[in-house]
Amino acid sequence: MPTSSKAASTPAPKCPYTGQAPAETHQTASDLKQTLTTNHGVPISDNQNSLKAGLRGPTLLEDFVLREKITHFDHERIPERIVHARGSGAHGYFQVYESLADITKAAFLQNPKVKTEVFVRFSTVAGGAGSGDLPRDVRGFAVKFYTTEGNYDLVGNNIPVFFIQDAMKFPDLVHSVKMEPDRGFPQAASAHDNFWDFASLSPETMHMLMWTMSDRAIPRSLRMIEGFGVHTFRLVNAEGVSRFVKFHWRPKLGAAFVLWDEAVKINGADPDFHRRDLWDSIEKGDFPEWELGLQVFDEETAATLDFDVLDATKLIPEEIVPLRMVGKLVLNRNADNFFAETEQVAFLPSNIVPGIEFSNDPLLQGRLFSYQDTQLSRLGGPNFHQIPVNAPRCPMRNFQRDGLRQMEVPKGRVNYEPNSFDGGAPRENPTHGFVTYPEEMDGAKLRKRSETFADHYSQARQFYRSMTAPEQTHIISAFAFELAKVETKPIRLRMLGHLANIDSELHDGVAEALGMSEEAEAITPAVASRDLDPSPSLSLIHKAPVTLQGRKIGVLVTEGFDSTMLMSLQQRAKKEKASVAVIAPKVGGAMDSEGTLFEADFPISGGPSIFFDAVVILASEEGAQDLATQAAAVDWVSNAFAHLKVIGHTPEAQPLLDRAGVKPDEGILPLPTETALSKYITTAKKGRLWERECALRRPG
């Protein structure tokens, strides 16, 4: 719609709500001695909601309660990031497929011939900088675009929704999931009382909990994660027409994950598994790539949805608003120095360029303040934009001066504006400068949440029912594992009550695994759960590509193995753009049947099968009998079988398979000749053999 000085405010969604307030938990006090206050002793009336201009309006800068709470939180620890401390980064470029002038005037989205430089940082959220790569956790996906109009930071996650609806709750969320303050553990884990106490008292977390208990939270590789901007943003074109947008990153290799048992073992065998994988792939020239997809919709469409697009705990199914794929992101250069770049890079959601703007999402509104504030603490003052990885690639001119760690030497007499001394000084530009879309604001100042934020269960139910059977089993097992770590029984019962509101099968599976059937606390939702249409696009297994590209095949060899088979496998894998690693009893390698020494990439103990997507055992008769007596070799094979991987093997390897408890199925493929490799490759391209899982493990 065309812009005007009296632009219409965003219409509220047509939601099936009852007029009840959202179900955030308010724990109140009547005794002044127990009253929550600011650091300066001012009593706080509402610790759940920020101060907004109207129920769905923007958060107000005058909210001193929010600013104090966020500021104190941002400065709790230095210099390590409070969240997203464990990170891996790389340089690259973004290139749009065609001009997006129809929806935005952002310069870097206009010319398909232009490559915009980027720096991308992936991260875990809960753990410290020294934690492992594979906890069950959200992954940060932050992209800094060095555009001709200044830096644009798209700071998101690998999950499209979040735990909370209002930035007022962010310190509480992070405090609850971090190490418990009295004992200093657990590290990088949500399986403890504090987190589940907070979650069970905050129904708004339910949708995000479904995602974090799903396979999304234990990705196979950073090259194989999706990314999301999480919030609703606004695009504005040169004619002043405004539309809403959701940002999506889709990996070229497809999204993939590991099993929980693998994640636990990988963290022990190689805590740098993701970091190493990303670094090695770029060094080899196998550049990770993603497509940028946009969900673009106008305010009228937003108003027809049965949820609020300003609510960060909700998503728009692709079946309702399809993705428009608009460009590609390629990472083609590793950082030259980890500290100088990956550690010192500062992402700010407030870094936007003309043509991209914010919505009134109250979680986003708080982030606009919080990220800037925390960088002041982490990076030593207001000049962190001068650090090379943060510096814009376009000219930067203003009158800001001095400050801690000032590295520039501004010249001249004038450090203010307007001035009459220096005709060459920078001046504001009404034509090309950033002009905010004139959304009309009209509402009372209040601390309250819109009733359109009140449905906390319907999309959680939709997510669960959109999963395949194996994915549902994994979710049940994840909840059972996490809640079994909770020592306080009422917390477990409260969470079971929430799960019952999401899906009875989910509740029953978790309750059975915990041995707590028929004990769930009855929880009445503010808005009853509704049955939404399943969204197949939410399932990783449903949309998994049939490919070996970017995957790794582990080949276990013994003395006297058939090297012809190995070389043939290497050639076939190369055609599929997969890699092959050789594992031998000793790191020095193994002699083939002709007496030629083949070097190994790993010894058995240093290259467990958990590192690979599919495996092959090339064994001589004597070699297989020897390995069958070695626990490490037996574990190598039994883990591959338990983790549902396709296993190719020479007939001579049968004693080792028998010792490892491997049972014949469609994923166990004898390789009597080289021609059998074709069937192996075809089967391995399909990924894990999910049919095997139900015979090996049950939920819990």
Buried (B, 14 or more C-beta within 10 A) or exposed (E): EEBEEEBEBBEBBEBEBEEEBBBBEEEEEEEEEEEBEEEEEEEEEBBBBBBBBBBBBBBBEEBBBBBBBBBEBBBEBEEEBBBBBBBBBBBBBBBBEEEBBEBBBBBBBBBBEBBBBBBBBBBBBBBBBEBBBBBBBBBBBBBBBBBEBBBBBBBBBBBBBBBBBBBBBBBBBBBBBBBBEEEEEBBBBBBBBBBBBBBBBBBBBBBBBBBBBBBBBBBBBBBBBBBBBBBBBBBBBEEBBBBBBBBBBBBBBBBBBBBBBBBBBBBEBBBEBBBBBBBEBBEEEBBBBBBBBBBBBEBEBBBEBBBBBBBBBBBBBBEBBBBBEBBBBBBEBBBEEBEEBBBBBBBBBBBBBBBBBBBBBBBBBBBBBBBBBBBBBBBBEBBBBBBEBBBBEEEBEEEEEEEEEBEEEEEEEEBEEEEEEEEEBEEEEEEEEEEEBEBEEEEEEBBBBBBBBBBBBBBBBBBBBBBBEBBBBBBBBBBBBBBBBBEEEEBBBBBBBBBBBBBEEBBBBBBBBBEBEEEBBEBEBBBEBEEBEBBBEBBBBBEBBEBBEBBBBBBBBBBBBBBEBBBBBBEBBEEBEBBBBBBBBEBEBBBBEEEEEBEBBBBBBBBBBBBBBBBBBBBBBEBBBBBBEBEEBBBBBBBBBBBBBBBBBBEBBBBBBEBBEBEEBEBBBBBEEBEBBEEBBEBBBBBBBBEBBEEEBEBB
